[in-house]
């Protein structure tokens, strides 16, 4: 029985063809050191046997299946039926460290002005082998906008108040709904970085790191930033308008190039240059260009080289 002094934490797992990683994701939640957890797994119309697989957990946590409606609407459904004071989610191919809930809740309880916490992450491959560590930056609202990128990964926890006031994620965003939500959430309170690895982000052939984007998906960051800047009265951000929009266009160029729309990518890169040509000489610009050209090949070479050296060591 849950101690009344222990706030309930609700974690939603949206699962769409998440096999064979789903079991590890579920196990990482069931293995948490914090006992008061409500786990909700929602099968979003999977065709890989997810519905049948979940039957073994009957009586252990809530799960359900529905027709495919996408990650955003599935998460919103899960949070709407949840009862926790603190909310979170875990993608079906990612993992939480055993102490993730305990550490995150302790941080939120010690900082009542904070509405969202987020940790560092391990990057792992399809066999759950370590690739590298991602150290998230400390929270700064202007940095969240100026860098034009979601820098919060696996293991973010937020207060239910955000969902009750803001509603759920915006389903007009398919690639960056978490980033869009963070921009709205930041208006209600500060975030806090927990300088510990509390989650693992899996990179595999079915992940977003490999997948091509639709035209609209590739444009989402620039669309979001333009919308945000058109409504803000923050003078310090408005003075950086060209820099912020330029980075949005650069990300769009990267996304289009990786998706094979090379002419569109060149046009977006031209917009980037017109907005803020000085950014051409930044290290971030070079990294994005290299990422656009070498992304899939680099992942493949890295995977092959790791396997080669493991065979030598074995």
BALOBA-1460 file (C-alpha; in Angstrom, 3 decimals):
// residues 314
<rec num="1" residu="x" x="0.000" y="0.000" z="0.000"/>
<rec num="2" residu="x" x="1.278" y="3.476" z="-0.886"/>
<rec num="3" residu="x" x="2.321" y="5.744" z="1.947"/>
<rec num="4" residu="x" x="0.259" y="8.946" z="1.860"/>
<rec num="5" residu="x" x="3.490" y="10.924" z="2.089"/>
<rec num="6" residu="x" x="4.687" y="9.422" z="-1.169"/>
<rec num="7" residu="x" x="3.328" y="11.328" z="-4.179"/>
<rec num="8" residu="x" x="2.100" y="9.133" z="-6.991"/>
<rec num="9" residu="x" x="4.219" y="9.343" z="-10.143"/>
<rec num="10" residu="x" x="2.535" y="8.424" z="-13.436"/>
<rec num="11" residu="x" x="4.652" y="7.234" z="-16.368"/>
<rec num="12" residu="x" x="3.049" y="6.735" z="-19.789"/>
<rec num="13" residu="x" x="4.664" y="4.486" z="-22.394"/>
<rec num="14" residu="x" x="3.279" y="5.000" z="-25.923"/>
<rec num="15" residu="x" x="4.072" y="1.875" z="-27.933"/>
<rec num="16" residu="x" x="3.877" y="1.691" z="-31.706"/>
<rec num="17" residu="x" x="5.707" y="-1.349" z="-33.109"/>
<rec num="18" residu="x" x="8.183" y="-1.051" z="-30.251"/>
<rec num="19" residu="x" x="9.206" y="-4.678" z="-30.182"/>
<rec num="20" residu="x" x="11.723" y="-6.015" z="-29.260"/>
<rec num="21" residu="x" x="12.637" y="-3.056" z="-27.028"/>
<rec num="22" residu="x" x="9.335" y="-2.613" z="-25.205"/>
<rec num="23" residu="x" x="10.014" y="-5.314" z="-22.614"/>
<rec num="24" residu="x" x="13.250" y="-3.652" z="-21.490"/>
<rec num="25" residu="x" x="11.499" y="-0.275" z="-21.258"/>
<rec num="26" residu="x" x="8.727" y="-1.735" z="-19.087"/>
<rec num="27" residu="x" x="11.203" y="-3.633" z="-16.917"/>
<rec num="28" residu="x" x="13.189" y="-0.443" z="-16.315"/>
<rec num="29" residu="x" x="10.051" y="1.160" z="-14.848"/>
<rec num="30" residu="x" x="9.028" y="-1.879" z="-12.809"/>
<rec num="31" residu="x" x="12.570" y="-1.959" z="-11.342"/>
<rec num="32" residu="x" x="12.397" y="1.590" z="-9.945"/>
<rec num="33" residu="x" x="13.532" y="2.098" z="-6.355"/>
<rec num="34" residu="x" x="10.566" y="4.431" z="-5.767"/>
<rec num="35" residu="x" x="7.415" y="2.397" z="-5.018"/>
<rec num="36" residu="x" x="4.520" y="4.781" z="-5.759"/>
<rec num="37" residu="x" x="4.414" y="4.517" z="-9.538"/>
<rec num="38" residu="x" x="1.436" y="4.297" z="-11.870"/>
<rec num="39" residu="x" x="2.565" y="2.715" z="-15.149"/>
<rec num="40" residu="x" x="0.328" y="3.148" z="-18.196"/>
<rec num="41" residu="x" x="1.297" y="1.400" z="-21.440"/>
<rec num="42" residu="x" x="-0.770" y="2.281" z="-24.496"/>
<rec num="43" residu="x" x="-0.456" y="0.215" z="-27.651"/>
<rec num="44" residu="x" x="-0.978" y="2.658" z="-30.513"/>
<rec num="45" residu="x" x="-2.295" y="0.220" z="-33.109"/>
<rec num="46" residu="x" x="0.916" y="-1.822" z="-33.361"/>
<rec num="47" residu="x" x="1.187" y="-4.623" z="-35.907"/>
<rec num="48" residu="x" x="4.158" y="-6.400" z="-34.286"/>
<rec num="49" residu="x" x="2.330" y="-8.375" z="-31.609"/>
<rec num="50" residu="x" x="2.478" y="-5.702" z="-28.892"/>
<rec num="51" residu="x" x="-1.153" y="-6.248" z="-27.831"/>
<rec num="52" residu="x" x="-0.557" y="-9.955" z="-27.306"/>
<rec num="53" residu="x" x="2.775" y="-9.351" z="-25.567"/>
<rec num="54" residu="x" x="1.162" y="-7.049" z="-22.994"/>
<rec num="55" residu="x" x="-1.250" y="-9.730" z="-21.812"/>
<rec num="56" residu="x" x="1.458" y="-11.239" z="-19.587"/>
<rec num="57" residu="x" x="1.354" y="-8.069" z="-17.468"/>
<rec num="58" residu="x" x="-2.347" y="-8.275" z="-16.698"/>
<rec num="59" residu="x" x="-2.872" y="-7.198" z="-13.081"/>
<rec num="60" residu="x" x="0.589" y="-5.595" z="-12.822"/>
<rec num="61" residu="x" x="-0.173" y="-2.240" z="-14.462"/>
<rec num="62" residu="x" x="-2.717" y="-0.611" z="-16.758"/>
<rec num="63" residu="x" x="-2.409" y="-1.249" z="-20.491"/>
<rec num="64" residu="x" x="-4.725" y="-0.836" z="-23.421"/>
<rec num="65" residu="x" x="-4.737" y="-0.929" z="-27.228"/>
<rec num="66" residu="x" x="-6.372" y="1.493" z="-29.636"/>
<rec num="67" residu="x" x="-6.290" y="2.286" z="-33.345"/>
<rec num="68" residu="x" x="-3.200" y="4.148" z="-34.450"/>
<rec num="69" residu="x" x="-3.447" y="7.847" z="-33.659"/>
<rec num="70" residu="x" x="0.180" y="8.867" z="-33.175"/>
<rec num="71" residu="x" x="2.527" y="9.438" z="-30.266"/>
<rec num="72" residu="x" x="1.167" y="12.831" z="-29.260"/>
<rec num="73" residu="x" x="-2.491" y="11.858" z="-28.958"/>
<rec num="74" residu="x" x="-1.519" y="8.588" z="-27.273"/>
<rec num="75" residu="x" x="0.517" y="10.405" z="-24.638"/>
<rec num="76" residu="x" x="-2.224" y="12.943" z="-24.058"/>
<rec num="77" residu="x" x="-4.708" y="10.089" z="-23.573"/>
<rec num="78" residu="x" x="-2.400" y="8.458" z="-21.036"/>
<rec num="79" residu="x" x="-1.830" y="11.613" z="-19.037"/>
<rec num="80" residu="x" x="-5.562" y="12.385" z="-19.072"/>
<rec num="81" residu="x" x="-6.429" y="9.055" z="-17.411"/>
<rec num="82" residu="x" x="-3.458" y="9.106" z="-15.025"/>
<rec num="83" residu="x" x="-3.752" y="10.034" z="-11.354"/>
<rec num="84" residu="x" x="-0.206" y="11.031" z="-10.442"/>
<rec num="85" residu="x" x="0.947" y="14.341" z="-8.975"/>
<rec num="86" residu="x" x="4.072" y="14.023" z="-11.110"/>
<rec num="87" residu="x" x="3.942" y="12.976" z="-14.773"/>
<rec num="88" residu="x" x="6.439" y="11.540" z="-17.208"/>
<rec num="89" residu="x" x="6.719" y="9.345" z="-20.269"/>
<rec num="90" residu="x" x="9.148" y="6.834" z="-21.697"/>
<rec num="91" residu="x" x="9.478" y="5.902" z="-25.337"/>
<rec num="92" residu="x" x="9.126" y="2.178" z="-25.944"/>
<rec num="93" residu="x" x="12.768" y="1.859" z="-26.989"/>
<rec num="94" residu="x" x="14.349" y="3.866" z="-24.166"/>
<rec num="95" residu="x" x="15.250" y="3.035" z="-20.561"/>
<rec num="96" residu="x" x="15.068" y="4.621" z="-17.127"/>
<rec num="97" residu="x" x="17.842" y="4.071" z="-14.605"/>
<rec num="98" residu="x" x="16.583" y="2.296" z="-11.437"/>
<rec num="99" residu="x" x="16.794" y="5.478" z="-9.337"/>
<rec num="100" residu="x" x="15.342" y="7.840" z="-11.962"/>
<rec num="101" residu="x" x="11.959" y="8.387" z="-10.287"/>
<rec num="102" residu="x" x="13.394" y="8.605" z="-6.772"/>
<rec num="103" residu="x" x="16.049" y="11.160" z="-7.756"/>
<rec num="104" residu="x" x="13.699" y="13.234" z="-9.901"/>
<rec num="105" residu="x" x="10.954" y="13.365" z="-7.308"/>
<rec num="106" residu="x" x="13.404" y="14.330" z="-4.561"/>
<rec num="107" residu="x" x="14.669" y="17.167" z="-6.751"/>
<rec num="108" residu="x" x="11.164" y="18.453" z="-7.513"/>
<rec num="109" residu="x" x="10.120" y="18.280" z="-3.856"/>
<rec num="110" residu="x" x="13.241" y="20.199" z="-2.801"/>
<rec num="111" residu="x" x="12.596" y="22.907" z="-5.424"/>
<rec num="112" residu="x" x="8.901" y="23.879" z="-5.330"/>
<rec num="113" residu="x" x="9.431" y="26.670" z="-7.860"/>
<rec num="114" residu="x" x="10.583" y="24.130" z="-10.452"/>
<rec num="115" residu="x" x="7.956" y="22.646" z="-12.776"/>
<rec num="116" residu="x" x="10.148" y="20.184" z="-14.702"/>
<rec num="117" residu="x" x="13.328" y="18.223" z="-14.026"/>
<rec num="118" residu="x" x="15.625" y="16.509" z="-16.521"/>
<rec num="119" residu="x" x="18.826" y="14.427" z="-16.210"/>
<rec num="120" residu="x" x="21.812" y="13.369" z="-18.292"/>
<rec num="121" residu="x" x="21.552" y="10.309" z="-20.541"/>
<rec num="122" residu="x" x="23.498" y="7.396" z="-21.888"/>
<rec num="123" residu="x" x="23.231" y="6.803" z="-25.610"/>
<rec num="124" residu="x" x="22.928" y="3.070" z="-26.295"/>
<rec num="125" residu="x" x="22.639" y="0.902" z="-29.398"/>
<rec num="126" residu="x" x="20.104" y="-1.738" z="-30.413"/>
<rec num="127" residu="x" x="21.808" y="-4.270" z="-28.090"/>
<rec num="128" residu="x" x="21.740" y="-1.830" z="-25.126"/>
<rec num="129" residu="x" x="25.496" y="-1.310" z="-25.444"/>
<rec num="130" residu="x" x="26.980" y="1.997" z="-24.359"/>
<rec num="131" residu="x" x="27.848" y="4.513" z="-27.100"/>
<rec num="132" residu="x" x="28.513" y="7.733" z="-25.187"/>
<rec num="133" residu="x" x="27.194" y="9.981" z="-22.435"/>
<rec num="134" residu="x" x="25.031" y="13.011" z="-23.168"/>
<rec num="135" residu="x" x="25.488" y="15.741" z="-20.579"/>
<rec num="136" residu="x" x="22.521" y="18.085" z="-20.726"/>
<rec num="137" residu="x" x="23.075" y="21.821" z="-20.215"/>
<rec num="138" residu="x" x="21.898" y="23.583" z="-17.092"/>
<rec num="139" residu="x" x="18.563" y="25.252" z="-17.642"/>
<rec num="140" residu="x" x="18.392" y="28.734" z="-19.079"/>
<rec num="141" residu="x" x="15.203" y="29.914" z="-20.765"/>
<rec num="142" residu="x" x="16.979" y="32.098" z="-23.296"/>
<rec num="143" residu="x" x="19.313" y="29.236" z="-24.143"/>
<rec num="144" residu="x" x="16.273" y="27.019" z="-24.742"/>
<rec num="145" residu="x" x="15.176" y="29.442" z="-27.480"/>
<rec num="146" residu="x" x="18.512" y="30.676" z="-28.770"/>
<rec num="147" residu="x" x="19.843" y="27.191" z="-29.480"/>
<rec num="148" residu="x" x="16.690" y="26.285" z="-31.403"/>
<rec num="149" residu="x" x="16.796" y="22.700" z="-30.206"/>
<rec num="150" residu="x" x="15.296" y="20.391" z="-27.605"/>
<rec num="151" residu="x" x="18.141" y="19.597" z="-25.211"/>
<rec num="152" residu="x" x="16.026" y="17.635" z="-22.730"/>
<rec num="153" residu="x" x="16.099" y="13.884" z="-23.267"/>
<rec num="154" residu="x" x="14.999" y="10.709" z="-21.492"/>
<rec num="155" residu="x" x="13.886" y="11.014" z="-17.875"/>
<rec num="156" residu="x" x="12.094" y="14.360" z="-17.736"/>
<rec num="157" residu="x" x="9.436" y="14.626" z="-14.992"/>
<rec num="158" residu="x" x="6.934" y="17.458" z="-14.607"/>
<rec num="159" residu="x" x="4.190" y="18.560" z="-12.263"/>
<rec num="160" residu="x" x="0.596" y="17.680" z="-13.089"/>
<rec num="161" residu="x" x="-0.230" y="21.379" z="-12.933"/>
<rec num="162" residu="x" x="1.397" y="21.827" z="-16.344"/>
<rec num="163" residu="x" x="-0.955" y="19.325" z="-17.950"/>
<rec num="164" residu="x" x="-4.004" y="20.743" z="-16.191"/>
<rec num="165" residu="x" x="-3.219" y="24.327" z="-17.229"/>
<rec num="166" residu="x" x="-1.542" y="23.873" z="-20.610"/>
<rec num="167" residu="x" x="-3.273" y="20.724" z="-21.770"/>
<rec num="168" residu="x" x="-1.222" y="18.116" z="-23.564"/>
<rec num="169" residu="x" x="1.247" y="18.163" z="-26.377"/>
<rec num="170" residu="x" x="0.263" y="19.922" z="-29.600"/>
<rec num="171" residu="x" x="-0.549" y="17.263" z="-32.213"/>
<rec num="172" residu="x" x="0.284" y="19.642" z="-35.067"/>
<rec num="173" residu="x" x="3.927" y="18.890" z="-34.216"/>
<rec num="174" residu="x" x="5.120" y="15.373" z="-34.968"/>
<rec num="175" residu="x" x="8.908" y="15.714" z="-34.734"/>
<rec num="176" residu="x" x="9.337" y="18.194" z="-31.851"/>
<rec num="177" residu="x" x="6.142" y="18.099" z="-29.742"/>
<rec num="178" residu="x" x="8.265" y="17.850" z="-26.574"/>
<rec num="179" residu="x" x="10.199" y="21.013" z="-27.474"/>
<rec num="180" residu="x" x="7.006" y="22.912" z="-28.265"/>
<rec num="181" residu="x" x="5.574" y="21.848" z="-24.897"/>
<rec num="182" residu="x" x="8.724" y="22.931" z="-23.087"/>
<rec num="183" residu="x" x="8.457" y="26.429" z="-24.550"/>
<rec num="184" residu="x" x="4.942" y="26.697" z="-23.170"/>
<rec num="185" residu="x" x="5.857" y="25.083" z="-19.851"/>
<rec num="186" residu="x" x="8.747" y="27.479" z="-19.306"/>
<rec num="187" residu="x" x="6.226" y="30.303" z="-18.923"/>
<rec num="188" residu="x" x="4.852" y="28.607" z="-15.783"/>
<rec num="189" residu="x" x="8.108" y="28.071" z="-13.897"/>
<rec num="190" residu="x" x="11.740" y="27.106" z="-14.163"/>
<rec num="191" residu="x" x="13.273" y="23.772" z="-15.088"/>
<rec num="192" residu="x" x="16.149" y="22.079" z="-13.283"/>
<rec num="193" residu="x" x="18.972" y="19.927" z="-14.600"/>
<rec num="194" residu="x" x="19.884" y="16.887" z="-12.498"/>
<rec num="195" residu="x" x="23.592" y="16.252" z="-13.206"/>
<rec num="196" residu="x" x="23.239" y="12.483" z="-13.116"/>
<rec num="197" residu="x" x="22.582" y="9.849" z="-15.762"/>
<rec num="198" residu="x" x="19.002" y="8.721" z="-15.114"/>
<rec num="199" residu="x" x="17.956" y="7.504" z="-18.545"/>
<rec num="200" residu="x" x="19.203" y="5.877" z="-21.735"/>
<rec num="201" residu="x" x="18.306" y="6.945" z="-25.269"/>
<rec num="202" residu="x" x="18.463" y="4.127" z="-27.782"/>
<rec num="203" residu="x" x="19.812" y="4.700" z="-31.297"/>
<rec num="204" residu="x" x="18.797" y="2.064" z="-33.826"/>
<rec num="205" residu="x" x="17.695" y="1.784" z="-37.446"/>
<rec num="206" residu="x" x="14.072" y="2.425" z="-36.551"/>
<rec num="207" residu="x" x="14.781" y="5.534" z="-34.458"/>
<rec num="208" residu="x" x="14.469" y="9.156" z="-35.472"/>
<rec num="209" residu="x" x="18.239" y="9.314" z="-35.958"/>
<rec num="210" residu="x" x="17.812" y="7.168" z="-39.073"/>
<rec num="211" residu="x" x="14.329" y="8.042" z="-40.288"/>
<rec num="212" residu="x" x="13.678" y="10.461" z="-43.142"/>
<rec num="213" residu="x" x="11.327" y="13.344" z="-42.341"/>
<rec num="214" residu="x" x="8.301" y="14.555" z="-44.202"/>
<rec num="215" residu="x" x="8.455" y="18.056" z="-45.665"/>
<rec num="216" residu="x" x="6.324" y="19.458" z="-42.832"/>
<rec num="217" residu="x" x="8.332" y="17.585" z="-40.215"/>
<rec num="218" residu="x" x="11.572" y="19.059" z="-41.495"/>
<rec num="219" residu="x" x="10.089" y="22.550" z="-41.191"/>
<rec num="220" residu="x" x="8.710" y="22.211" z="-37.652"/>
<rec num="221" residu="x" x="11.515" y="23.918" z="-35.748"/>
<rec num="222" residu="x" x="11.552" y="27.004" z="-37.959"/>
<rec num="223" residu="x" x="7.730" y="27.144" z="-37.823"/>
<rec num="224" residu="x" x="7.739" y="26.904" z="-34.031"/>
<rec num="225" residu="x" x="10.414" y="29.563" z="-33.574"/>
<rec num="226" residu="x" x="8.667" y="31.966" z="-35.937"/>
<rec num="227" residu="x" x="5.404" y="31.476" z="-34.033"/>
<rec num="228" residu="x" x="7.099" y="31.973" z="-30.678"/>
<rec num="229" residu="x" x="8.949" y="35.131" z="-31.719"/>
<rec num="230" residu="x" x="5.812" y="36.645" z="-33.212"/>
<rec num="231" residu="x" x="4.066" y="36.424" z="-29.828"/>
<rec num="232" residu="x" x="6.826" y="37.184" z="-27.319"/>
<rec num="233" residu="x" x="7.522" y="40.580" z="-25.796"/>
<rec num="234" residu="x" x="10.897" y="39.540" z="-24.406"/>
<rec num="235" residu="x" x="13.202" y="42.264" z="-25.740"/>
<rec num="236" residu="x" x="16.374" y="40.259" z="-25.198"/>
<rec num="237" residu="x" x="15.005" y="37.496" z="-27.424"/>
<rec num="238" residu="x" x="13.668" y="39.902" z="-30.031"/>
<rec num="239" residu="x" x="17.135" y="41.417" z="-30.392"/>
<rec num="240" residu="x" x="18.327" y="37.909" z="-31.276"/>
<rec num="241" residu="x" x="15.477" y="37.290" z="-33.708"/>
<rec num="242" residu="x" x="17.646" y="36.903" z="-36.810"/>
<rec num="243" residu="x" x="20.050" y="34.552" z="-35.035"/>
<rec num="244" residu="x" x="17.212" y="32.389" z="-33.716"/>
<rec num="245" residu="x" x="15.372" y="32.202" z="-37.036"/>
<rec num="246" residu="x" x="18.631" y="31.517" z="-38.888"/>
<rec num="247" residu="x" x="19.231" y="28.475" z="-36.731"/>
<rec num="248" residu="x" x="15.706" y="27.293" z="-37.453"/>
<rec num="249" residu="x" x="16.374" y="27.532" z="-41.185"/>
<rec num="250" residu="x" x="19.690" y="25.729" z="-40.761"/>
<rec num="251" residu="x" x="17.954" y="22.850" z="-38.974"/>
<rec num="252" residu="x" x="15.353" y="22.734" z="-41.756"/>
<rec num="253" residu="x" x="18.166" y="22.586" z="-44.332"/>
<rec num="254" residu="x" x="19.786" y="19.716" z="-42.423"/>
<rec num="255" residu="x" x="16.509" y="17.813" z="-42.166"/>
<rec num="256" residu="x" x="15.624" y="18.237" z="-45.850"/>
<rec num="257" residu="x" x="19.103" y="17.191" z="-46.966"/>
<rec num="258" residu="x" x="18.997" y="14.045" z="-44.833"/>
<rec num="259" residu="x" x="15.578" y="13.266" z="-46.320"/>
<rec num="260" residu="x" x="16.813" y="13.602" z="-49.911"/>
<rec num="261" residu="x" x="15.205" y="16.969" z="-50.757"/>
<rec num="262" residu="x" x="18.466" y="18.606" z="-51.778"/>
<rec num="263" residu="x" x="17.045" y="21.591" z="-53.679"/>
<rec num="264" residu="x" x="14.814" y="22.533" z="-50.752"/>
<rec num="265" residu="x" x="17.770" y="22.099" z="-48.383"/>
<rec num="266" residu="x" x="19.835" y="24.545" z="-50.425"/>
<rec num="267" residu="x" x="16.974" y="27.073" z="-50.397"/>
<rec num="268" residu="x" x="16.673" y="26.829" z="-46.592"/>
<rec num="269" residu="x" x="20.439" y="27.195" z="-46.260"/>
<rec num="270" residu="x" x="20.201" y="30.366" z="-48.339"/>
<rec num="271" residu="x" x="17.586" y="31.726" z="-45.918"/>
<rec num="272" residu="x" x="19.939" y="30.870" z="-43.065"/>
<rec num="273" residu="x" x="22.743" y="32.842" z="-44.739"/>
<rec num="274" residu="x" x="20.532" y="35.845" z="-45.411"/>
<rec num="275" residu="x" x="19.311" y="35.992" z="-41.809"/>
<rec num="276" residu="x" x="22.680" y="35.719" z="-40.054"/>
<rec num="277" residu="x" x="25.735" y="35.076" z="-42.288"/>
<rec num="278" residu="x" x="28.123" y="35.262" z="-39.320"/>
<rec num="279" residu="x" x="26.766" y="31.939" z="-38.070"/>
<rec num="280" residu="x" x="28.402" y="30.245" z="-41.048"/>
<rec num="281" residu="x" x="31.662" y="30.295" z="-39.092"/>
<rec num="282" residu="x" x="30.277" y="28.761" z="-35.904"/>
<rec num="283" residu="x" x="31.198" y="25.236" z="-34.817"/>
<rec num="284" residu="x" x="27.510" y="24.369" z="-34.459"/>
<rec num="285" residu="x" x="26.940" y="25.149" z="-38.150"/>
<rec num="286" residu="x" x="29.800" y="22.889" z="-39.170"/>
<rec num="287" residu="x" x="28.492" y="20.089" z="-36.950"/>
<rec num="288" residu="x" x="25.014" y="20.313" z="-38.488"/>
<rec num="289" residu="x" x="26.415" y="20.305" z="-42.023"/>
<rec num="290" residu="x" x="28.543" y="17.256" z="-41.269"/>
<rec num="291" residu="x" x="25.560" y="15.599" z="-39.585"/>
<rec num="292" residu="x" x="23.404" y="16.242" z="-42.647"/>
<rec num="293" residu="x" x="25.901" y="14.710" z="-45.046"/>
<rec num="294" residu="x" x="27.272" y="11.869" z="-42.965"/>
<rec num="295" residu="x" x="24.517" y="11.001" z="-40.485"/>
<rec num="296" residu="x" x="23.436" y="7.563" z="-41.674"/>
<rec num="297" residu="x" x="26.869" y="6.615" z="-42.941"/>
<rec num="298" residu="x" x="28.477" y="7.707" z="-39.676"/>
<rec num="299" residu="x" x="26.053" y="5.611" z="-37.625"/>
<rec num="300" residu="x" x="26.728" y="2.617" z="-39.842"/>
<rec num="301" residu="x" x="30.519" y="3.009" z="-39.685"/>
<rec num="302" residu="x" x="30.402" y="3.498" z="-35.923"/>
<rec num="303" residu="x" x="28.285" y="0.373" z="-35.471"/>
<rec num="304" residu="x" x="30.534" y="-1.732" z="-37.698"/>
<rec num="305" residu="x" x="33.694" y="-0.515" z="-35.991"/>
<rec num="306" residu="x" x="32.299" y="-1.277" z="-32.515"/>
<rec num="307" residu="x" x="31.342" y="-4.788" z="-33.598"/>
<rec num="308" residu="x" x="34.769" y="-5.340" z="-35.175"/>
<rec num="309" residu="x" x="36.688" y="-4.371" z="-32.053"/>
<rec num="310" residu="x" x="34.359" y="-6.421" z="-29.864"/>
<rec num="311" residu="x" x="35.099" y="-9.467" z="-31.989"/>
<rec num="312" residu="x" x="38.823" y="-8.805" z="-31.640"/>
<rec num="313" residu="x" x="38.497" y="-8.457" z="-27.868"/>
<rec num="314" residu="x" x="36.404" y="-11.616" z="-27.637"/>
